[in-house]
């Protein structure tokens, strides 16, 4: 049975504007089908840093979100930070993208390094937006984690 994630990535492959993006998205589809989560994480990090695939935010919402619990938490958060820095137009957009990763249930499952990375990035964005008190609130749990 085809999942929503598989359907989405297959549609992205078919509608890719050029052969390069088609190949990159095709590789993600293959890794997904084979359930190679570590390789998937590494591939997501690579294509995000190289910006070989556009529209990473919808890729997260419609593809990665379904299986994010199977990915290495530090690499997942690292990837999310890369996406927020490379594909969000403003710090506000980046904050909106990263904030759902703070969900209490998700945070309970994350490793300490992943929590530190996420909280630090959100605090940094809030400082950038002159949200000093909110930044302190977000960064306060870092004291006990460090």
Residue pairs with C-beta under 8 A, 6 or more apart in sequence:
3 66
4 62
4 66
5 32
5 62
5 63
5 64
5 66
5 67
6 29
6 32
6 33
8 62
8 63
9 25
9 28
9 29
9 32
9 63
10 29
12 25
12 59
12 63
13 22
13 25
13 26
13 29
16 22
16 25
20 52
21 52
21 53
21 54
24 47
24 52
24 53
25 53
27 43
28 40
28 43
28 44
28 47
28 63
31 39
31 40
31 43
32 40
32 63
32 67
35 70
37 67
37 70
37 71
37 72
38 72
40 67
40 71
41 71
41 72
41 75
41 76
41 79
42 75
44 64
44 79
45 75
45 78
45 79
45 82
47 53
48 56
48 79
48 82
48 83
48 86
48 87
49 82
49 86
51 86
53 59
55 87
56 83
56 86
56 87
57 83
57 87
57 88
57 97
60 80
60 83
60 97
64 71
68 76
69 109
73 109
73 110
73 111
73 113
73 114
74 111
74 113
74 114
74 117
76 114
77 101
77 110
77 114
77 117
77 118
78 117
80 97
80 98
80 101
80 118
81 98
81 117
81 118
81 121
83 97
84 93
84 94
84 97
84 98
84 121
84 125
85 94
88 94
88 96
88 97
91 125
91 128
91 129
92 129
94 125
95 122
95 125
95 126
95 129
98 118
98 121
98 122
98 125
99 122
101 107
101 118
102 118
102 119
102 122
107 115
107 118
110 118
112 145
115 141
115 145
116 142
116 145
116 146
119 138
119 139
119 141
119 142
119 145
120 139
120 142
122 138
123 135
123 138
123 139
123 142
124 135
126 132
126 134
126 135
126 138
127 135
